[in-house]
């Protein structure tokens, strides 16, 4: 069987914000069916990496390359990347007053697939996704993130993933600020959506999400570079020992 190649390939990626270097040579390869966890201390560049992967215009790629499904997307804008099958779950999802969850998803899915879904078609699809995720049906009629608790915002991100079915889901500290019940809901959503056709890049500061989502690969990001990669046991080592030992590896 022919090797389809990596789903995501990041090669010697350097990026800056307002002229300040943040990423200093990141290399990362992710294949379908894999869950990659990116861990690192505050200020290490984790959220910058997530935004650069999705083409945020506020971040400048100064050198290196990002490819998705074998195509160079280093200069591609966010809508292009999203339509190709990439998805970013934000650390702090924004409110969109006046736009219901179901109408938001209808627009997003139509852009993603090129199919003009009716409200009924999309509502049925959303209801199926909600049922599979154990969510209340009334959620679909609410305005996107307006009045949502932190946990509800994160559940909404999982619902979006379930409906849009991205090939690569990037999760930027989705576990931030969640209580244990909300954390389990997010983790269950990831585990339900994980499979041989989809890859995940899960960015987190703490190991606790990885108690419920078992990564295939763990990468330690310090001072804008991945300084160590390993299996799930690396996350446990970080929990026990902290990041200090890895700072010495990152030092020039």
PAZAPA-4460 file (N, C-alpha, C; in steps of 0.05 Angstrom, whole numbers, plus 32768, in hexadecimal, padded with zeros to 4 digits):
% residues 252
    n_x    n_y    n_z   ca_x   ca_y   ca_z    c_x    c_y    c_z   seq   type   mol
   8011   7FE8   8000   8000   8000   8000   8012   8019   8000     1      X     A
   800B   802C   7FEF   801B   8045   7FED   8018   8056   8006     2      X     A
   802F   805F   8010   802F   8071   8027   8024   808C   801F     3      X     A
   800D   8096   802B   8002   80AF   8023   8012   80C7   802C     4      X     A
   8026   80C2   803D   8036   80D8   8047   8029   80E5   805F     5      X     A
   8037   80F8   806C   802C   8104   8084   8014   8116   807E     6      X     A
   8002   8118   8092   7FEB   812A   8090   7FF5   8147   8093     7      X     A
   8006   814B   80A7   8012   8165   80AC   8030   8162   80AE     8      X     A
   803E   8174   80A1   805B   8175   80A3   8064   8191   80A8     9      X     A
   8072   8196   80BE   807D   81B0   80C5   809C   81AD   80C4    10      X     A
   80A8   81BE   80B4   80C5   81BB   80B0   80D3   81D5   80B7    11      X     A
   80E4   81D4   80CC   80F5   81EB   80D4   80E6   8205   80D4    12      X     A
   80CF   8205   80E2   80BD   821C   80E1   80C6   8232   80F4    13      X     A
   80CA   824A   80E9   80D0   8262   80F9   80B9   8275   80F5    14      X     A
   80B0   8282   810B   809A   8295   8109   809E   82AB   811E    15      X     A
   8093   82C2   8118   8096   82D9   812B   807C   82E8   812C    16      X     A
   807A   82F8   8141   8063   830A   8145   806F   8326   814A    17      X     A
   8066   8339   813A   8070   8355   813D   808F   8356   813D    18      X     A
   809B   8345   812D   80B8   8344   812B   80C6   8335   8141    19      X     A
   80B7   832A   8154   80C2   831A   816A   80C1   82FD   8163    20      X     A
   80D8   82EF   8160   80D8   82D2   815A   80CB   82C2   8171    21      X     A
   80B9   82B0   8169   80AB   829F   817C   80B2   8282   8177    22      X     A
   80AE   8279   815E   80B5   825E   8156   80D1   825F   8149    23      X     A
   80E2   824C   8152   80FF   824E   814A   8109   8234   813E    24      X     A
   80F9   8228   812C   8101   8210   811E   80F2   81F7   8127    25      X     A
   80D8   81F8   8124   80C6   81E1   812C   80C5   81CD   8116    26      X     A
   80C9   81B4   811D   80C5   819D   810A   80B0   818A   8116    27      X     A
   809C   8183   8106   8087   8172   8110   807A   8163   80F8    28      X     A
   8076   8149   80FC   8069   8139   80E7   8052   812A   80F4    29      X     A
   803A   812D   80E9   8023   811F   80F4   8015   8110   80DE    30      X     A
   800E   80F7   80E3   8000   80E7   80CF   7FE3   80E2   80D8    31      X     A
   7FD3   80D9   80C5   7FB7   80D2   80CC   7FB6   80BD   80E1    32      X     A
   7FA3   80BF   80F3   7FA0   80AB   8108   7FB1   80B0   8120    33      X     A
   7FC1   80C6   8120   7FD3   80CC   8136   7FC9   80E3   8147    34      X     A
   7FCE   80E2   8161   7FC9   80F8   8173   7FE4   8102   817D    35      X     A
   7FEA   811B   8177   8003   8127   8180   7FFD   813B   8195    36      X     A
   800B   813A   81AC   8008   814D   81C1   8021   815F   81C1    37      X     A
   801C   8179   81C1   8031   818D   81C3   8030   8199   81DF    38      X     A
   8044   8196   81EF   8045   819F   820A   805C   81B2   820E    39      X     A
   8059   81C6   8220   806E   81D8   8225   8066   81ED   823A    40      X     A
   8079   81FB   8246   8072   820F   825A   8065   8228   824D    41      X     A
   805B   8239   825D   804F   8252   8253   8065   8262   8244    42      X     A
   805C   826D   822D   806F   827D   821E   8081   826E   820C    43      X     A
   807D   8254   8209   808F   8243   81F9   8089   8244   81DB    44      X     A
   8071   824F   81D4   8069   8250   81B8   8053   823D   81AF    45      X     A
   8046   8230   81C3   8032   821C   81BC   801A   8228   81AD    46      X     A
   800E   823D   81B8   7FF7   824A   81AA   8000   8257   8190    47      X     A
   8018   8262   818F   8022   826D   8176   8024   8257   8161    48      X     A
   802D   8240   8168   802E   8229   8155   8012   8223   814A    49      X     A
   7FFF   8222   815C   7FE3   821C   8153   7FDA   8231   813F    50      X     A
   7FDE   824A   8145   7FD4   825F   8133   7FE3   8260   8119    51      X     A
   7FFD   825B   811A   800D   825A   8101   8004   8243   80EF    52      X     A
   7FFE   822C   80FC   7FF5   8215   80EC   7FDB   821C   80DD    53      X     A
   7FCA   822D   80E9   7FB1   8234   80DD   7FB3   824E   80CC    54      X     A
   7FCB   8259   80CA   7FCE   8270   80B8   7FC5   828B   80C3    55      X     A
   7FC6   828E   80DE   7FBD   82A8   80EA   7FCE   82BF   80DE    56      X     A
   7FC1   82D4   80D4   7FCF   82E9   80C6   7FE1   82FA   80D9    57      X     A
   7FDD   82F8   80F3   7FED   8307   8106   8008   82FB   810B    58      X     A
   800D   82E4   8100   8027   82D6   8104   8035   82D3   80E9    59      X     A
   804F   82DB   80E9   805E   82DA   80D1   8071   82C2   80D1    60      X     A
   806E   82B1   80BC   8081   829B   80B8   809A   82A6   80AA    61      X     A
   80B0   82A5   80B8   80C8   82B1   80AD   80D9   829D   809E    62      X     A
   80D6   8284   80A4   80E4   826F   8094   80D7   8254   809C    63      X     A
   80DD   8240   808C   80D2   8225   8090   80B8   8221   8080    64      X     A
   80AC   820A   8084   8095   8202   8074   8080   81F2   8084    65      X     A
   8067   81F6   807D   8051   81E6   8088   8043   81D9   8070    66      X     A
   8040   81BF   8070   8031   81B2   805A   801B   81A1   8067    67      X     A
   8005   819F   8058   7FEE   8190   8061   7FE5   817E   8049    68      X     A
   7FE4   8164   804F   7FDD   8150   803A   7FEF   8153   8022    69      X     A
   8008   8159   8027   801C   815B   8012   801D   8175   8004    70      X     A
   800C   8188   800B   800B   81A2   7FFD   8017   81B8   800F    71      X     A
   8028   81C9   8004   8034   81DF   8013   801E   81F4   8019    72      X     A
   8019   81F8   8032   8004   820C   803A   8010   8223   804A    73      X     A
   802B   8226   8049   8038   823A   8059   802C   8255   8056    74      X     A
   8024   825C   803D   8019   8276   8037   7FFB   8276   8035    75      X     A
   7FEE   8260   803A   7FD1   825E   8037   7FC2   826C   804D    76      X     A
   7FAB   8278   8047   7F9C   8286   805C   7F8B   8273   806C    77      X     A
   7F7F   827B   8083   7F70   8269   8094   7F58   825C   8085    78      X     A
   7F48   826B   8075   7F32   825D   8068   7F3B   8246   8056    79      X     A
   7F51   824B   8048   7F5B   8236   8036   7F63   821D   8046    80      X     A
   7F70   8221   805C   7F78   820B   806D   7F60   81FC   8079    81      X     A
   7F4C   820C   8082   7F34   8200   808D   7F26   81EF   8078    82      X     A
   7F23   81FA   8060   7F15   81EB   804B   7F24   81D2   8042    83      X     A
   7F3E   81D2   8046   7F4E   81BA   8040   7F4B   81A4   8055    84      X     A
   7F40   81AC   806D   7F3B   8198   8081   7F4A   819C   809B    85      X     A
   7F53   81B5   80A0   7F60   81BB   80BA   7F4D   81CA   80CC    86      X     A
   7F50   81C6   80E6   7F3D   81D2   80F9   7F4D   81DA   8112    87      X     A
   7F47   81F2   811D   7F54   81FB   8135   7F3F   81FF   814B    88      X     A
   7F42   81F1   8161   7F32   81F6   8179   7F41   820A   818A    89      X     A
   7F34   8221   818F   7F42   8237   819C   7F44   8233   81BA    90      X     A
   7F58   8240   81C5   7F5B   8240   81E2   7F44   8251   81EF    91      X     A
   7F3D   8267   81E2   7F28   8279   81EC   7F15   827F   81D5    92      X     A
   7F02   826D   81D0   7EEF   8271   81B9   7EDF   828A   81BC    93      X     A
   7EDB   8298   81A6   7ECE   82B2   81A5   7EAF   82AF   81A5    94      X     A
   7EA1   82C3   81B0   7E84   82C4   81AD   7E7D   82CF   8191    95      X     A
   7E66   82C4   8186   7E5C   82CF   816D   7E3E   82D5   8172    96      X     A
   7E37   82EC   817E   7E1C   82F3   8185   7E0A   82F2   816C    97      X     A
   7DF1   82E8   816F   7DDE   82E8   815A   7DE0   82D2   8145    98      X     A
   7DF5   82C1   8148   7DF9   82AB   8135   7DF6   8291   8145    99      X     A
   7DE2   8281   813E   7DDD   8268   814C   7DF3   8254   8145   100      X     A
   7DF6   8241   8157   7E0A   822B   8152   7E04   821D   8138   101      X     A
   7DEA   8217   8133   7DE3   8207   811B   7DE8   8217   8102   102      X     A
   7DE3   8231   8102   7DE8   8242   80EA   7E06   8246   80E6   103      X     A
   7E14   8249   80FB   7E31   824B   80F9   7E3D   8232   80EC   104      X     A
   7E34   821B   80F5   7E3E   8202   80EA   7E35   81FE   80CD   105      X     A
   7E1D   8207   80C7   7E14   8205   80AB   7E26   8214   8098   106      X     A
   7E2D   822C   80A0   7E3F   823C   808F   7E5A   8230   808D   107      X     A
   7E65   8227   80A4   7E80   821C   80A4   7E81   8202   8094   108      X     A
   7E6D   81F1   8097   7E6D   81D8   8088   7E69   81DC   806A   109      X     A
   7E58   81EF   8063   7E55   81F5   8046   7E6F   81FF   803A   110      X     A
   7E7D   8210   8048   7E97   8219   803F   7EAB   8202   803D   111      X     A
   7EAA   81F0   8050   7EBD   81DA   8051   7EB8   81C6   803B   112      X     A
   7E9E   81C0   8034   7E98   81AB   8021   7E8F   81B5   8006   113      X     A
   7E87   81CF   8004   7E7C   81D9   7FEB   7E5F   81D1   7FE7   114      X     A
   7E52   81C5   7FFB   7E36   81BD   7FF9   7E25   81D1   8008   115      X     A
   7E0F   81DA   7FFC   7DFD   81EE   8008   7DE8   81DE   8018   116      X     A
   7DED   81D9   8031   7DDB   81CA   8042   7DC3   81DB   804A   117      X     A
   7DAC   81CE   804B   7D94   81DC   8055   7D97   81DC   8074   118      X     A
   7D87   81EE   8080   7D88   81EF   809E   7D7F   81D4   80A9   119      X     A
   7D6C   81C7   809D   7D62   81AD   80A7   7D78   8198   80A5   120      X     A
   7D85   8197   808E   7D9B   8183   808A   7DB1   8187   809F   121      X     A
   7DB8   81A0   80A3   7DCE   81A5   80B6   7DC5   81A0   80D2   122      X     A
   7DAB   81A7   80D8   7DA1   81A2   80F4   7DA2   8184   80FA   123      X     A
   7D9A   8174   80E7   7D9A   8157   80EC   7DB7   814D   80F0   124      X     A
   7DC9   8158   80E1   7DE5   8150   80E4   7DF0   8159   80FF   125      X     A
   7DE9   8171   8107   7DF2   817B   8121   7DE5   816B   8138   126      X     A
   7DCB   8164   8135   7DBE   8154   814A   7DCC   8139   814D   127      X     A
   7DD3   812C   8136   7DE1   8113   8138   7DFC   8115   8146   128      X     A
   7E0A   812B   8140   7E24   812F   814D   7E20   8134   816B   129      X     A
   7E0C   8144   8172   7E07   814A   818E   7E00   8130   819D   130      X     A
   7DEF   8120   8191   7DE8   8107   819E   7E00   80F5   81A3   131      X     A
   7E12   80F4   818F   7E2A   80E3   8192   7E3C   80EE   81A7   132      X     A
   7E3B   8109   81AC   7E4D   8115   81C0   7E3F   8119   81DB   133      X     A
   7E25   8110   81DD   7E17   8113   81F6   7E10   812F   81FD   134      X     A
   7E0A   8140   81E9   7E03   815C   81ED   7DE5   8161   81EB   135      X     A
   7DDB   8175   81FA   7DBF   817C   81F9   7DB8   8189   81DF   136      X     A
   7DA1   8181   81D3   7D99   818B   81B9   7D95   81A9   81B8   137      X     A
   7D8D   81B5   81CF   7D88   81D2   81D0   7DA1   81E3   81CA   138      X     A
   7DB8   81D6   81CC   7DD1   81E4   81C8   7DD3   81F0   81AC   139      X     A
   7DC7   81E3   8198   7DC9   81EC   817C   7DBC   8207   8177   140      X     A
   7DA8   820E   8187   7D9A   8227   8182   7DA7   823F   8190   141      X     A
   7DBA   823A   81A1   7DC7   8250   81AF   7DDB   825F   819D   142      X     A
   7DE0   8278   81A4   7DF3   8288   8194   7E0F   827E   819B   143      X     A
   7E20   827E   8188   7E3B   8272   818A   7E4A   827E   81A2   144      X     A
   7E4E   826E   81B6   7E5E   8275   81CE   7E53   828C   81DF   145      X     A
   7E3C   8297   81D8   7E31   82AD   81E7   7E24   82A2   8201   146      X     A
   7E2F   82AB   8218   7E25   82A1   8231   7E2E   8285   8238   147      X     A
   7E40   827A   8228   7E4A   825F   822D   7E5E   825F   8244   148      X     A
   7E5D   824B   8254   7E73   8247   8267   7E8C   823E   8258   149      X     A
   7EA2   823D   8267   7EBB   8234   825B   7EB8   8218   824F   150      X     A
   7EAB   8206   825F   7EA8   81EB   8256   7E96   81E9   823E   151      X     A
   7E81   81FA   823D   7E6E   81F9   8226   7E7C   8203   820C   152      X     A
   7E8E   8216   820F   7E9D   8220   81F8   7EAF   820A   81EC   153      X     A
   7EBB   81FA   81FE   7ECC   81E5   81F5   7EBB   81CE   81E9   154      X     A
   7EA3   81C9   81F5   7E92   81B5   81E9   7E89   81BD   81CD   155      X     A
   7E85   81D7   81C9   7E7D   81E2   81AF   7E93   81DD   819B   156      X     A
   7EAC   81E0   81A3   7EC3   81DA   8191   7EC3   81BD   8189   157      X     A
   7EBD   81AB   819C   7EBC   818E   8195   7EA5   8189   8182   158      X     A
   7E8E   8196   8186   7E77   8193   8174   7E7F   819C   8158   159      X     A
   7E8D   81B2   8156   7E95   81BC   813C   7EA7   81A7   812E   160      X     A
   7EB9   819B   813D   7ECA   8186   8131   7EBA   816F   8127   161      X     A
   7EA6   8167   8137   7E95   8150   8130   7E86   8155   8116   162      X     A
   7E7C   816E   8113   7E6C   8174   80FB   7E7D   8179   80E3   163      X     A
   7E93   8188   80E6   7EA4   818F   80D0   7EB7   8179   80C7   164      X     A
   7EBC   8166   80D8   7ECD   814F   80D2   7EE7   8157   80C5   165      X     A
   7EF8   8167   80D3   7F11   816E   80C7   7F24   8156   80C6   166      X     A
   7F38   8158   80B5   7F4C   8142   80B3   7F62   8147   80C7   167      X     A
   7F67   8160   80CF   7F7A   8167   80E3   7F6D   817A   80F7   168      X     A
   7F6C   8172   8110   7F61   8184   8125   7F78   818D   8137   169      X     A
   7F7B   81A7   8139   7F8F   81B3   814B   7F81   81BF   8163   170      X     A
   7F88   81B7   817A   7F7A   81BF   8193   7F8D   81D0   81A4   171      X     A
   7F88   81EA   81A6   7F99   81FC   81B4   7F91   81FF   81D1   172      X     A
   7F9E   81EF   81E2   7F98   81F0   81FF   7F7A   81EF   8205   173      X     A
   7F6D   81DC   81F8   7F50   81D9   81FB   7F49   81D2   8218   174      X     A
   7F5C   81C7   8227   7F56   81BF   8243   7F59   81D6   8256   175      X     A
   7F61   81EE   824C   7F66   8205   825E   7F4D   820E   826D   176      X     A
   7F4E   820F   8287   7F38   8218   8297   7F21   8206   829B   177      X     A
   7F23   81ED   8292   7F0C   81DA   8294   7F0C   81CC   82AF   178      X     A
   7EF4   81C7   82B9   7EF1   81B6   82D0   7EF3   8199   82C6   179      X     A
   7EF3   8186   82D9   7EF8   816A   82D1   7EE2   815F   82BF   180      X     A
   7EC8   8167   82C4   7EB3   815D   82B4   7EB5   8167   8297   181      X     A
   7EBB   8181   8294   7EBD   818C   8279   7ED6   8181   826B   182      X     A
   7EEB   817C   827A   7F03   8170   826E   7EFD   8154   8263   183      X     A
   7EED   8145   8272   7EE6   812A   8269   7ED5   812B   8250   184      X     A
   7EC3   813F   824E   7EB2   8142   8237   7EC3   8147   821E   185      X     A
   7ED6   815A   8221   7EE9   8160   820B   7EF9   8148   8203   186      X     A
   7F03   813A   8217   7F14   8122   8211   7F03   810C   8203   187      X     A
   7EEB   8108   820C   7ED9   80F4   8200   7ED4   80FC   81E3   188      X     A
   7ED0   8116   81DE   7ECB   811F   81C3   7EE3   8119   81B1   189      X     A
   7EFB   811F   81BB   7F13   811A   81AB   7F16   80FC   81A5   190      X     A
   7F11   80EB   81BA   7F14   80CF   81B6   7EFF   80C4   81A3   191      X     A
   7EE7   80CF   81A2   7ED3   80C6   818F   7EDA   80CE   8173   192      X     A
   7EE7   80E5   816F   7EEC   80EF   8155   7F07   80E4   814A   193      X     A
   7F18   80DB   815C   7F32   80D1   8153   7F2E   80B7   8142   194      X     A
   7F3E   80B4   812E   7F3C   809D   811D   7F51   809D   8107   195      X     A
   7F50   8088   80F6   7F66   8085   80E2   7F66   809B   80CD   196      X     A
   7F51   80AA   80C9   7F50   80BE   80B4   7F56   80DA   80BF   197      X     A
   7F5A   80DD   80D9   7F5D   80F8   80E5   7F75   80F9   80F7   198      X     A
   7F82   8110   80F7   7F99   8114   8109   7F92   812A   811D   199      X     A
   7F9F   8129   8134   7F9B   813D   8149   7FB6   8149   8151   200      X     A
   7FB7   8163   8155   7FCD   8170   8163   7FC1   817E   817B   201      X     A
   7FC7   8173   8192   7FBB   817C   81AC   7FD1   818C   81BB   202      X     A
   7FCC   81A6   81BE   7FDF   81B7   81CB   7FD5   81BC   81E8   203      X     A
   7FE6   81B6   81FB   7FDE   81B8   8217   7FF5   81BF   8229   204      X     A
   7FEF   81CB   823F   8004   81D3   8252   8007   81BD   8267   205      X     A
   7FF1   81B0   826D   7FF2   819C   8283   7FEC   8180   8277   206      X     A
   7FF3   816C   8288   7FEF   8150   8280   7FD3   8146   8283   207      X     A
   7FC2   8155   8292   7FA8   814A   829B   7F96   8142   8284   208      X     A
   7F95   8151   826E   7F85   8148   8257   7F8E   812D   824C   209      X     A
   7FA8   8129   824E   7FB4   8110   8244   7FAE   80F8   8256   210      X     A
   7FA2   80FD   826D   7F98   80E7   827D   7F80   80DA   826F   211      X     A
   7F73   80E8   825D   7F5A   80DF   8250   7F5E   80DB   8232   212      X     A
   7F71   80E9   8226   7F78   80E6   820A   7F94   80DC   8208   213      X     A
   7F98   80C4   81FE   7FB3   80B9   81FD   7FC1   80C1   81E3   214      X     A
   7FD6   80D1   81E4   7FE4   80D9   81CC   7FF6   80C3   81C1   215      X     A
   7FF9   80C3   81A7   800D   80B1   819B   8029   80BD   819D   216      X     A
   802A   80D8   819C   8044   80E5   819D   8041   80FE   81AF   217      X     A
   8056   8103   81BF   8057   811B   81D0   8070   812B   81C9   218      X     A
   806C   8145   81C5   8083   8156   81BE   8085   816D   81D3   219      X     A
   809D   8172   81DB   80A2   8188   81EF   80AC   81A0   81E0   220      X     A
   809D   81B6   81E2   80A4   81CF   81D4   80AE   81E3   81E9   221      X     A
   80C7   81EB   81E6   80D3   81FE   81F8   80E2   8214   81E8   222      X     A
   80DC   822D   81EE   80E9   8243   81E0   80E7   8241   81C2   223      X     A
   80D0   8238   81B8   80CA   8238   819C   80D5   8221   818C   224      X     A
   80DF   820D   819A   80EA   81F5   818C   80E0   81DC   819A   225      X     A
   80DB   81C6   818B   80D5   81AC   8197   80F0   81A0   819F   226      X     A
   80F3   819D   81B9   810D   8193   81C4   810D   8176   81CB   227      X     A
   80F6   816A   81CC   80F4   814D   81D2   80DA   8142   81C8   228      X     A
   80DA   812A   81BC   80C2   811C   81B4   80C3   8100   81BE   229      X     A
   80AB   80F5   81C4   80AA   80DA   81CE   808E   80D0   81CE   230      X     A
   8088   80BB   81DD   806E   80B0   81E0   805F   80BC   81F7   231      X     A
   8048   80B0   81FE   8038   80BA   8213   8046   80BC   822E   232      X     A
   805B   80AC   8232   806A   80AC   824B   8078   80C7   824F   233      X     A
   807E   80D5   8239   808C   80EF   823C   807A   8103   824A   234      X     A
   8060   8102   8246   804E   8114   8254   804F   810F   8273   235      X     A
   8051   80F6   827A   8052   80EF   8297   806D   80F9   82A2   236      X     A
   8082   80F7   8293   809C   8101   829C   809B   811F   82A1   237      X     A
   808D   812D   828F   808A   814A   8292   807A   8151   82AB   238      X     A
   8066   8141   82B0   8055   8146   82C8   8065   8143   82E2   239      X     A
   8077   812F   82E1   8087   812A   82F9   809F   813D   82FC   240      X     A
   80AC   8144   82E6   80C5   8152   82E7   80C3   816F   82DF   241      X     A
   80AD   8177   82D2   80AB   8193   82C8   80BC   8198   82AF   242      X     A
   80BD   81B1   82A8   80CA   81B8   828E   80E7   81C2   8292   243      X     A
   80F0   81C5   82AA   810A   81D1   82AE   8120   81C2   82A0   244      X     A
   811F   81A7   82A2   8135   8198   8295   8136   819B   8277   245      X     A
   811E   81A2   826B   811E   81A5   824E   8126   81C1   8246   246      X     A
   8126   81D4   8258   812F   81EF   8251   814D   81EF   824A   247      X     A
   815C   81DE   8257   8179   81DD   8251   817E   81D2   8235   248      X     A
   816C   81C0   822D   816F   81B5   8211   8169   81CA   81FD   249      X     A
   8155   81DC   8204   814D   81F1   81F1   8161   8208   81EF   250      X     A
   8171   820B   8204   8184   8222   8205   8198   8220   81EE   251      X     A
   819D   8237   81E0   81B0   8237   81CA   81CC   8230   81D3   252      X     A
***
